[in-house]
Every structure is written in structure tokens, then in C-alpha cells.
Amino acid sequence: METRQVADAAADTSDPRSGLRAISSLRALADRLELAQVEAGLRAGMSWQEIADALGVTRQAAHKKHAKRIDPSLPVPRRAR
């Protein structure tokens, strides 16, 4: 199913089972896309704070969610002390 069809199914309340499955699929897609953008941000030299700001979360939340999932070959910025 295409993303637009999945989104339509998620918004359609006439079949909750189908809608809930669609929401689960969209959540998984959003997680994959978010990780790809976090990795792109790190490659571009963004700090965890800049990434967190763009995501609307704290630096700690962004780091906790993504630090162990990113490509290990990526250079990860360290906070200045």
C-alpha cells in the first residue's frame, strides 16, 4: 500500500482494526525516516542539540532514542564541557 493510502486508512474510523494497523505502519515509517534524517544531520555536522531542536525534543531525548541506532561509522559530535 502507498503511504497516502495508509494515511487514509489511518484516518478512516469506520474500520478501527485496519486504522490501527495503518497507524502502526506509519509509526514504523516515521521512525525509519527520523533515523535517516538524524544520521544526515550528524553527517552535516549538526550537534545533538540542533537535531533535538529540529525534532522538538530535548537533547537528552534525541540522544537516548538515536545514539545506539545510528550508523557506527558516523562521527558523533561531543558536547563541549
N, C-alpha and C positions, 0 to 999 in steps of 0.2 A: 504494500500500500504506500502511496506517496505521502509525504509529510502533510500536505494540505488535507488529504483525505483523513489522515489520522487525527489532525486537529479538529476537523469537522465531526468525527466520531466522538472525540473527547468532549465536545461542546453539546452534543445531542443527548438530552436527558431521557429520551424515550426508551433507551436500552442501556441501563446502568452497567451491566456486565461488559458490554462492548466499550462503553465510555471509559470504564476503569482500566481496561486493558490498553486502550489508546493512551490514556494518561501515563500509564507505566512506560509505554513505548516512547512517548515524548520526553519523559523524565530521563530515560536512558540516553536518548539522543542529545538532550541538553547537557547532560554530564560529559558525554564524549566531546561535544563541541566546546564546552567550557575548558576542559583539559587541553584541547588543541590550542585554544586562544591563550591560556596561561603559558604553555610552552612557547608559543610565538612571542608573547610578551617578554619572557625571560631571554629568548634569543635576541630580541631587540634591545636588551639592556634595561628593561623595566625592573624596578625594585618590587619586593613583595608588597610594600605599602601602596605603590602605584597600581598594582594589579588588584589589590583589595579595594582601593578607592573606586576603580572602574566597575568592580563587581558589587559594590555597595555593602561590603562586609568589613570586618576588622582584619588587620594584617595577620593576626594570630589565626583567625578562622580560615583565611585563604591558605596560609601555610599548612595548617593542620590537615585541610582537605586534600591538598595537592602535592605537598612536598615528597611524599613517598610514592606518588603515582607518575611523576614526570620522568621523562627520558633521563637516565642517569648520566648521559654524556653531556647534558646541558650545564653550562657554567651558571651556578646559582649565586646571586648576589648575597653578600653577608651584610648585616647591619653594622653601621659604624658605632663604636662604643663611646 
